Amino acid sequence: MRKIIDINNQWYFRLQYEEGLELVNDLEGFEIVHLPHTNVELPYSYFDEKVYQRVSCYKYPLSIPEQYKGKLLYIHFEGVMTYARVYLNGSFLGEHKGGYTPFDIRIDEEYNWQADNNILTVAADASERSDIPPFGGQIDYLTYGGIYREVSLKVLDSVFIENIKVEADNILGESKDVKLKVYLKNISGEKGNADFSVSINEKGGSEVYKGSFTTNLSKEQESYSFHIKGLKDIKLWDIDSPNLYEVKISLNINTQADEYTETFGFRKAEFTPEGFYLNGRKIKLIGLNRHQSFPYVGYAMPKRVQEKDAEILKKDLHLNIVRTSHYPQSKHFLNKCDELGLLVFEEIPGWQHIGNEDWKQVALENVREMVTRDWNHPSIVIWGVRINESQDDDELYTATNKTAHDLDSTRQTGGVRFITNSNLLEDVYTFNDFIHDGVYQPLRQQQEVTGLEHKVPYIVTEYNGHMYPTKRFDQEERQMEHSLRHLRVQNASHMDDNISGAIGWCAFDYNTHKDFGAGDRICYHGVMDMFRLHKFAAYAYKSQVSPEIEPVLQPVTFWARGERSIGGIIPLVVFTNCDYIEFQYGNKAVKKIYPCKEEYKGIPYPPIIIDYSVIKPEEAGTWGMVWEDVTITGYYKEQPIIEKKLPKDPVPAQLYVEADDTLLQAAQKDATRIVVKLMDQYGNILPFIDEIIKIQVNGPARLQGPKEVVLKGGAIAFWVETIIKAGELDITVKSQSLGEKTVKINVV
């Protein structure tokens, strides 16, 4: 019977790999690390990206219980960057090209049952090899290094289920169907009747189906299909109600047995020339692109932190779609998208460059690995089968589309380009539209882009980004324009029924190569910074949700009379989902101000813009040289639901220190973020304070990054990770002006 054993703890690591090191069993000179692991911890900015582009060595002493002798044994790697060679006791077992998809290496044939330990060695090559996508040209992101995702030992009988594909059918009918395809591996060549038992239940709930099938097993490897019809009272998976189901398949043949469980959902997703439909309901897609990178540790964040990104996008920014730019991302992130109802556009690794024939074969394998890993996720609604922003290559992209369609006929394909009049080989024309420069139209007309005489399924997959990079601590006018550029594009998307939606560039700032970004190895393209802290532009998205879900009221201002180049604070943009606001300056009369519905007719919740048509020049002039407090109150259904106060004389008044999670696990590497803000007397961040913050971690955890950091835009965040021990953490943050504060986290 199948057994999966995590082997993420107590690996031995050496930054430099040398030929012949796989033969060495002596672990002296290696440091002990836990997975996920990055081969080099980087500074936040201003570093040479070549420092991690090297071959490093990981070793793991395997001691497998005697009871598993005679079983099939595989080491399963979720992700190793970028080229992995795997050895056991010095014998080469296999390799894998590509850092974003999983692979298995069989070890039982080389395992020495007489030895106390068998040494598993992984040579992890993080160099930018020209034979592996996304490399060969230049790319606007970093790929880091190491065994940065989890590893496990799989113990199996000689006949086992390698994968299953679940296709929910007849979604809009009164009763639903399920088509199951079971991929079987028969290493021992067993023959005879194979008995399959199938059960389907609501995830964490009641059973909706139980049945059995018998089929004749005769080949080493093949697939078996079963059709389950007439399921009643099935709940659909939707962005608002992401109902999930589990299917469990048990196999018995002779003395061999296996059991495989998979999660799926009942939903119908379709991109059409008239827009995007989910379960027959038209939905305007509003989203952002996500890089899976973090400060200091790059890609190597554990499950909890991967899940937190999905929560930020769905629950904080209130998006309904994310694009996994520009590669398949963590299974934990995708699982959380399933749970939250966040739609996903997933694509293969690449950035503009197309390599030689060997390179193209790896790209085709990337398609296969991506689709077969992720085809049961209800959140994934489209496969990206084209190298991001590459030129046309009809032969390659005919092959990538065919591969995706042959493996999964239930999803459409897209291919992200930035060239117009590109050959449409995919099902959906997916386009990066960077035309908006603050003056010119927010989006091109579809047929201007496609060059076709007719409308096709169409979605904008990037906009803004490099057109107007903005730091969280940039001056106010730039932040206002940055925010409005995002909003203008979304408004244009909402006003065009033939656009399925628009996915902005991008959610979070990210480290990049020297050829891109601000020269400090950072692209400031996000609506949040690398620490997942809001820029004002985040509220352009956050405000597009019903106030019954979350009332939003965020003026785009630091409330300082002399901050802008023109003086004063007009025009003042207020992102809100309220019906109207009441604006009170000092003790002057309250003004009732409504959203700009005429200027922003498309989006659900237009901003309020206070300009000289709202506050007359002579009224603004009466503010004179004396600056006063302002109180802004948001109303919904004639009731005040949210209030924002901005002081005339901000001073450091509050040290905010809060952890995302106060309970972590000790069995595997875990991590959580701690957010630090210096705030004024009304709870607003002090945007230009540059205090040094000192961090002290006491207990079974380590700090990622430095112990002393400087506030950026009045705030900073950091992550602490567990070290496979239980206990209590005391995390103390010391501020120069407001003393210190400690948060407690339990590790169990």
N, C-alpha and C positions, 0 to 999 in steps of 0.2 A: 504494500500500500504506500502511496505517495507520502513523503515527508519532506518538508522544506525547513532547513536549519539556517538561520542567519549567522553569517560569519563576518561581522563588521568590526568586532572588537579585537584589540591586541594584534594589529598588524605591525610588521617591522618595515621601516621605511629608510631609504637612503636616497638623497637627492640625485646623486650621480650613479648611473648604471654603466658598468663596463662589461665588455664581452667576456664571457666565462663566469660572470657573477651568479648565473643560474645554477652553477655546479657547486657553489659554496653553501654549506650548511651552517657555518659559523655566523652567528647573528651579532657579533661584536661590531660596534661602530654603527649599528642601525638604531634609530629611535622608534619608540612605540607610539603608534598613532591609531586612531579609530576612524572608521568610514562613516559618512563621506569625508574625503580628504583632498585638499589642494596641495600640489607639490611645493608651491611657494606662496606664502602670504605676502601680499603686495601692499604698498602704501596706498592711501586714498587717491593720490594724484602725483604727477611728476615722477614717473619711473620709466625704466626701459623695459618694454614688454618682452624683450628677448630673454629676460631672466628666468621665465618659466618654460621657455620653448626648448626643452631638453628632454633627454631620456632619463627617467628615474626608475628606481627599483623598489618593488614591494614584495615582501615575503610573509608567508603565513604557515605556521606549523600545524599541519592537519593531523588530528588524531580521531579517527572515525571508529565508533563502537563496533565491536566484533559482530554484533547482531545484524549489521548491514553488509556483511561479507556475502558475495554472490549477487548483490543488487547492482543495478546501474547507478553510477554516481556521476553527477554533472556539477560543475561550478557555473553558477549563473551570475553574469555581470550585467548590471543595469546600465552602466556607462563608464567607459574609460577613454580619456582624451589622449591622443587621437588614434594612435595605432598601438594595439596591444599584442604582445607575444606572451604566451603562457607556457610554463614549464612545471613539471612535477619531478622532484628528485633529479633535476638536471636534464630530463628528457623533454624535448619540445612536443607540446600537445596541440597547439593551434594558435591562430592569430585572428585579429579582427580589425578591419579598416573602417574608421568612422567613430566619432565620439558621442553620438547622440542616440544611438539605438542599442538594445541589449543583445547579448550573445551567450551561448552555452559552450562549455568545453568539457568533454567527457574525460574522466580521470580514472575510472575503476580498472582499466586495463594496465595502468602503470602504478597503481597504488600498491605499496609494500605493506602487507598485513603483519609482517614480522617486526617492522621497525616501530619504535616508540612514537616517532613523529615522521611524517612525510612533509617535505618542504615544498610548498606551492610558491612559485616565483612569477611575478608579472613585471615585464619590462614595458613601462608606460611611456610612449614617445609622444610628447606634446609639441614637437616641432611642426611647423606649418609645411607639411609635405605636399608637394605639387601633384601627387597622385590621389589625393583624398579631398573630396569636397568638405568645406567650402574654399579650400586653398588653391593656390596657383596664380592668383591675381592679388588684388587688395581687398580687404574687407573692413567694414566700419563696425567692428566689435572685436572683443578679445575672446579667445577660446580657452584660456587657462590650461591647467594640466592636472594629472593625477587620476586616481580611482575616485571620482567625485560623486558617484552614485553607489547604491548598496550592492552587496555581494551575498549570495546564499549558496548552500549545498543542497542539491536536489537528490533525494534517494527514491529510486523507482524500481518497479518490477520490469521485466524485460519486454512486456507489452504495456505501453502507457499512452495516455492522451497527451499529445504535444500541444494542441491548441483547440479551441472551439470558436465557431462563429455563430452568433445569435442574430437572426434577422426577424424583427417584429413585422408582421404583415397585416393587411386589412385594417389599418390603424383607425380609420374613420368609420368603420362598420360597427354594428351593434356588438358583435363578437370578434375577438382578435385571434390571429394565428401567429405561430412561432415556427420559423424554419431554423433547424439546428444542423450545423455541419461540424462533425467531429473528426479532427485530424489525429490519426493513430500512428504510432511508431511501434513496429513489431521487430525488435532486434533479434529475438531468438527464433523467428520464423514459425511461431505457433500457428496451428491450423485447427479449425473446428468452429463451433458455434460460440459467438461472443454475445453475452447478455449485457444490455445497457438498461440501466434504470435512470429515469429522468424525473426530477421534481422541480417545480417553479413556485417560488413564494415571494410575497412582498418583502423587501429588504427589512429585516427585523420584525416581520409580521406574519400573517397567515399564509397557508399554502393554497395555491390556486390550481395546481395540476400535479398529478403523479401518474406515471405510466412506465411501461417497459417495452423494449424492442430486442429482437434477436436477429443477428445477421451472421453470415459465414465469413470467417477471417481466413485469408489465404495468402496475402501478400505482406512483404516486409513493411511497407508504409503505404497507407491510402486514407481516403476520407470517406465518411459515412454520413448520409443525410437523413434527417427525420423531420416530418411535418406534423406539427401539433395544431389542431384546428378547434375552433369553437370555444375559446376562453371567454368567460363572462365576467362582468363587473371589473374590468381592468381599468386602472387609473393611468392616464397618459402622463408622460414626462413633458414638462413645459417649463418655460423660464420662471413662471410664478409658482408652479407646483411641480417640482422636479421629483416625481415619484419613480422610485427605482425598484427593480426586481432582481432576484438571484435565481440562476439556474444551476442545479447540481446534477452532474452526470457521473454515474458509477459504472464501471466496467468490470466484468468477470469473464475470464476464459481459462479453462483448466485450473491451474493453481495460481494464475496471474490475476492481479486486481489493481484498480486505480480509481481515483475519484477527483473530479475537477469542478471547481465552482467559479462562476463568472457573474458579474453584475451587468445589467442592461436596462433599457427603458423602452417603452412603447411610444414612439413619436414619428411623425412624418415631417421632414424638412425639405423644402424645395425653393430654389432660386428660379424665378421666372422673369420674362421681359417686363412684367408688371410689378416686380418686387419680390420680397422674400416672404414665404408662408411657412408657419409652423403649426402643424395639426389643422390646416385649413384656415388659420387666422393670419392675416397680414400683419407683419411686424416690421417696423423700421429699425434697422440695426444701428446701434450706436456703441462704438467700442474704441479700444486702444491696442497698440502693439505692446508685447512684453518681451524683454530680454530676461533670461533667468539668472542674471548676474547680481552680485552683491559686493559691497566694499570689502576689501582685504582678502576674502576667501574665494572670490570669483563664483564658480558654479557650486561649490561644495557645501551646500546647505541641506540639513536633514528635512525629514517629512513635514514637521510642524511649520517650518518657515516657508516651504514650498506651498503648503496649504494656505498660509496667511496671505500670500500674494493674491490667490483667488478670492479670498474674503475681502481684501482691499478693493479689488476691481468690481466685485458684485455688490457688496454690502456698504462700502464706503462711497465709491464713485458711482454706483448704481448703473454700471454698464450692462449690456445684454450680450456682448460678444467680445472675444479677445483673439488676436492673431498671435500664434507662437513664432514670432520672428527670431531668427530665420532658420529654424531647426525643430525637430521633435523635442518636447520638454518633459520634465519629470512626471512619472506616473502619478505621483502624489498630487501634483498640481492639477492634472487632468481628472483624477478621481474626485477632487474637491469641486471642480467645475461641474461634474455630474451631480454632485450632492446639492450644489447651490443653484443650479439652473443657469449657468453661464455658458453660452454657446462658444464654440472654438473653431477657428480656422487654423488647421495644422499643416505645416509645410516641411519639405525636405531641406537639408542644409545647403546653403549657397548664397553668394552675393555677387551678382553681375558676371563673374568669370565662368566660362565653360572650358574644361580641359580636354585632354586627348581621349582616345578611345578607352583606355584603361580607366581613366577618371570617370568617363560616362558610365562605364559598367558599375562602378561603385555608386554613382548617383542612382542608377536603376535599382541596385540592391538597397539603397536607402529608402526608396519608395516601398519596396516589398517589406522591409523591416518595419517601417512606420505603420503601414496599413495593417499588417498582421499583428502588431503589438496592440494597436489602438482601435480596431474595427468594432469593438463592442461598446465604446463610449457613446452614450446618447448625446453628450454635449458636442461632440465633433460633427459638424454639418457639412464640411467641405475639405477635400484634400488639396493641398498646394503641391503640384507636381512639376513645377517649373522653377529653375534657379532664379531667385529673387532678382528682378531688374536686369535680366540677361537679354541679349539679342535673340532673334528668332533662330531656332534650330529645329526644323520640322521633323527631321529623322529622329532626333533625341526625344522631342516632346510628343511625337506620335507614340514612341515606345513607352515613355513614362505614363501617358494617359492610358494606354492599353494595359499596362501592368496594374495600375490602380483599379481600372474597371473590371479586369479579369478577377482580381482578388475580392473586390467589393462593388457590386452593382447597385448598392443602395444609396451611395453618396455621389454627389457631383464633384467634378474636379475644377480647379482654377489654376491659373498661372500668373503670378504677379509680375507685371511689366511696368516700365515707365516710358516706353516708346509707343507712339501712336501708330495706327494702321498695322498693328501686329497681327500675324496670322492666328486666328482663333481656332485652336485645336482642342481646347478644354470646353467644359459645359458652361462655365461662367467666365465672363471677361472681368478680370480682377486687375485694377489699375491704380498706380501711385500717382495722385494728381497734386502736383506742387505748383499749380498756376497762381494761387492766391499770394500776392505780395503786399497785402494791406490796402491796395487800391483796385487791382484788377479783380475780375469776377472770382467768387470763391471756388467754383468748380466748372470744369469744361462740360459742354453738352456731350452726352454719350456718343452720338454718332460722329461728332468731331474727333473723338478718341479712336473709335473702332474703325472708322472709314467704311462702315457697312450702311446699306440703304435701309436696313430694318433694325428694330430694337432687339437686344439679346439680354439674357440675365447678366446683371452688371453690379459690381460693388467697388467702391473706392477703398483701397487697402492701406494707403498712407496719405497724409497731408501735413502741412506745417513743418514740424521737425527742423531740418537744417535751414529752412527759410527764415526762421526767427528764433534761434536758440536763446533761452532765457534762464538765468540763474535765480534761485529762490531769494537771493539777496540783491538782485538787480534793482535799479531805481524804479519808482512807481509807474511812470509813463510806459516804460518798456513792458512791465508786467501786465499793465492794462491792455496794451495792444496784443501781447502774446495771448491773453485770455480771449479777447474778442475775435482773434483769427480762428481759434478753435470753434468758437460759437458761430461765426459766420458760415463756416463750412458745414457744420451740423444743420444750421438753418436751411442752407441751400439743398442739402441732402433730403431733409424732411419735406421740402417743397417740390421735389421731383419724384413722382410716383414710379418712374422707371429705374430709379436707383434703389437697390436693396438696402443700402446704408453706407456708412462711412466709418472707417477705423483709423483713428489718428495716430500720428507718430509723435510721441509714444507715451507709455505709462510712466516709466522711471528713467532718470538719467542713468548713463552706463559708461564704464571705462571703454576706451577705444584705442586704436593704433595712432601713432604719431601723425599720420596723414590726415586725420579727421579731428573733429572736436575743437576744443578751445586751446590746444597746445599743451594742456596739462594732463592729457590722456583721459579727458572726460568729455562726453557729448552731453550738453545740457539741453536735450531735446524733450525731456519728460515734462508731464504736468505735475509730477512729484520728483523729488530728488532721489539720490541713490539710497538714502535711508528711509524711503517711503514716507517722506514728510511733504505736506501739501505746498505747492505753489498756488498762486491765485487762480491759475488756469484750471486747476483741479475742480474748482467750484463751478466752472462752466458745464462740467459733466454732472457733478454731484447735485446740482440744483434741478436737474431734469427728471425729477421723481415726485410723486404725490406728497404733499406735506403730511398726509396721514401716515406715510411710511417714515419720513424724516423731514421735519421743517428745516429749511436752509436759509440763511441770511448772512451773506458775506460781502461787505463793501471792499472794493479793490483800492485800498488806501492804507497808508501808514498813519494817516491823520496828522500831518505836519504841514504847516502853511508854506514852508520854504523847501519842500522836497522836490517839487516839480520844476522843470525849466522855466515854466511860465508863472510860477507862484500860485498859491492856492490849491484847491483840490477839484476844480471843475474842468472838464466833465468828470463826474463821479459815477462809476459803474457799480451797481449792487446786484450780485447774483442771488436770486431768491426764487422760491416756488410759492411765495405768499400771494394773496390776492392784491395786496397793496402794502405800503409801509407808511408809518408816521415818522417824520424826520424832525427832530428838535435840536436846534443849535443854541446852546446856552439856555437863557430864559426867554428866547424869542418864541413867537407863535409857532405852533406845530403845523407842519405841512403834510398833507396826505398826497402820496405820489404813487402812480400806477405803473405797471410794466409797459415796455415799449412794444406793444402788440402789432402796431403798424409796420415797424421796421423789422421785427422778427416774427413773421407770420407762420413760420414752419415749426419751430421747436415748441414743445409742450409748455415750457415756462420761460418766457422772455425775461431778459434782465430789466432792471430799472436803471435808467440813465438820467442822472441829475445834471442838467446843463442850464444855460441861461434862458432856455424856454420854460424851465421849471422854477429856477431861482433867478429873479431878474438881476441884471448887473448892479442896479442901485441897491438891491437887498444884499447881494454879496459884498458890496462896498461897505455896508454898515458894519461888517465884521471887523473892518479896520485893522489896526495893528494888534488888537487883543484877541488871542485865540481862546476858544471856549470848548468845553465838553460837547459831544454830540451823543444823542440817544436815538437809535433807530429801532422801531418796533414793527415786527411783521404780523399781519392780520390774515386770518383764514376763516371764512364764513363769519365775518364780522367780530371774530374773537382774537385777541392778541395771543400768539403762540410761540413767539421767539423774540428775543431782544438782544441788541448789540450796543455796548457803550464804548466810546473811544475818548480817552482823557486828553485834556488840553496840556497836561504837564506829566507825561509818562515818566515813571521812575521804576527801578527794579523793586518789585513788591512780592513776587511769588516765585519760588523754585519748584518747578513741576518735574517730578520724576515718576514715571509709571512704566511697569512691565506689561507687555502684551499678555503674558501668561504667568501665573504664580505657582503652577504645578507642572513639573517636568519629570520625564522618566529617566531612570538610572540604567535600565537594561541595555539600551542602545544610545548612541549619540543623539542628543536632543539640543535644542537651542531656542532662545526667545530674544526678542528685541526689547530694549529699554529706551524710552524716549525722554529726552531732557529739554526743558524750555525755561527760559527766563522771561517772566511775564510782568506786565504792569499791574496797577491797582485794580483794573477791570478784567484781568485775565487774558490780555492780548500779548502776543509775542513782541518783545522788543527787537525790532528787525536789524539794528545796527550795533548791538552790543557784541563785543568780541572777547568776552572773558574766556580764560582757560578753565576747563572743567577737568577735575581729577577723579579718576574712577578706581575704586578699590573693590575687589571681589574676594570675599572670604567664604570658603566652603568648597564642595566638590564640583567645581566648574572652572573654566578658563575664559578669559576675555579675548574676543577676536579684535585685533587691532591694538592701537597704543593705549597706554594708561592715562595719558594726558591729551586732550583734544580741545580745539578752539570752536566755540559756537559758530555756526554758519547761519546767518540770517536769524539769529536769536535762538536757534534750536540745534540739536544734534541727536543722533541715536547711535546705539551700539548693540551688538549681540553678545550674549554669553552662551557657551556651549558646555554641556555636561561631559564628565570624564569617566563615566561608567561606574559611578559610586553614588550611593544614597546619602542624604543629609540635608541640611538647611543652608541656603545661600543668603548671605547678607551682602547686598550690593550698595555701596555707599558712593554718592556723588557729591563732590565738594565744589562749591561755587565761591568765587572771590568776594562777591557782594552780599550773598544771602546764606552763607553758611553751608550746611550739608544736610542731605536727606538720604535715608536708607530704605530700600525695598527688600522684602523677604520673599524668597522663592523656595518651595519644597521640592526636593528631588527624591522620588520614591521608586 
